[in-house]
Amino acid sequence: MCLGIPAKIIEITREGAHVDIGGTKMEISLALIEGGRVETGDYVIVHAGFAIEKVDEGKALEAISLFNGFAGKKR
């Protein structure tokens, strides 16, 4: 089973993007996003260091809230 995590793009770079995943910053590849059509502030689903899909902010925030609930964190 694979798990994709919602992440907010905080900076686009030549190599990909820097994202925020629950307060953790990491660099990811945008190679799998068709045409690289993402901007700073967009949300993407990240799996194994790759953005695999751009997602609506509402859906991303809902998923983050669910993940936080599993971890026992407040939103």
C-alpha positions as CSV (number, residue, x, y, z in Angstrom):
1,M,0.0,0.0,0.0
2,C,1.2,3.5,-0.8
3,L,0.6,6.6,1.2
4,G,0.6,10.1,-0.3
5,I,0.9,13.1,2.0
6,P,-0.6,16.5,1.3
7,A,2.1,19.3,1.2
8,K,2.0,23.0,0.6
9,I,4.5,24.4,-1.9
10,I,6.5,27.1,-0.3
11,E,9.1,27.7,-3.1
12,I,9.6,26.5,-6.7
13,T,13.2,25.7,-7.5
14,R,15.1,24.6,-10.6
15,E,15.2,21.1,-9.3
16,G,11.6,20.9,-8.1
17,A,10.1,22.6,-5.0
18,H,10.4,23.1,-1.3
19,V,7.3,22.0,0.5
20,D,5.9,22.1,4.1
21,I,4.5,18.9,5.4
22,G,3.1,19.4,8.8
23,G,5.8,21.9,9.8
24,T,8.6,19.8,8.2
25,K,10.3,21.3,5.2
26,M,11.6,19.1,2.4
27,E,12.6,19.3,-1.2
28,I,10.6,17.3,-3.7
29,S,10.6,16.7,-7.5
30,L,7.8,18.1,-9.7
31,A,8.8,15.8,-12.6
32,L,5.5,13.8,-12.4
33,I,3.3,16.9,-12.5
34,E,2.1,17.4,-16.0
35,G,3.7,20.5,-17.4
36,G,4.9,21.5,-13.9
37,R,1.7,23.4,-13.5
38,V,2.0,24.3,-9.9
39,E,2.7,27.6,-8.1
40,T,3.8,28.7,-4.6
41,G,0.9,28.2,-2.3
42,D,-0.6,25.2,-4.1
43,Y,-1.0,21.9,-2.5
44,V,0.3,18.6,-3.9
45,I,0.2,15.0,-2.9
46,V,3.8,13.8,-2.2
47,H,4.9,10.2,-2.4
48,A,8.5,9.0,-2.2
49,G,9.9,12.5,-2.8
50,F,7.7,13.2,-5.8
51,A,4.6,15.4,-6.2
52,I,2.2,13.0,-7.9
53,E,-0.9,15.2,-8.1
54,K,-2.0,18.8,-7.5
55,V,-5.0,19.0,-5.1
56,D,-7.6,21.5,-4.1
57,E,-6.7,23.4,-0.9
58,G,-9.9,22.3,0.9
59,K,-9.3,18.6,0.2
60,A,-5.6,19.0,1.3
61,L,-6.6,20.7,4.6
62,E,-9.3,18.0,5.2
63,A,-6.7,15.3,4.7
64,I,-4.2,17.1,7.0
65,S,-6.8,17.4,9.7
66,L,-7.5,13.6,9.4
67,F,-3.7,12.8,9.6
68,N,-3.4,15.1,12.7
69,G,-6.4,13.3,14.3
70,F,-4.6,10.0,13.8
71,A,-1.5,11.4,15.5
72,G,-3.6,13.0,18.3
73,K,-2.7,16.5,17.3
74,K,-5.0,19.5,17.3
75,R,-5.5,21.2,14.0
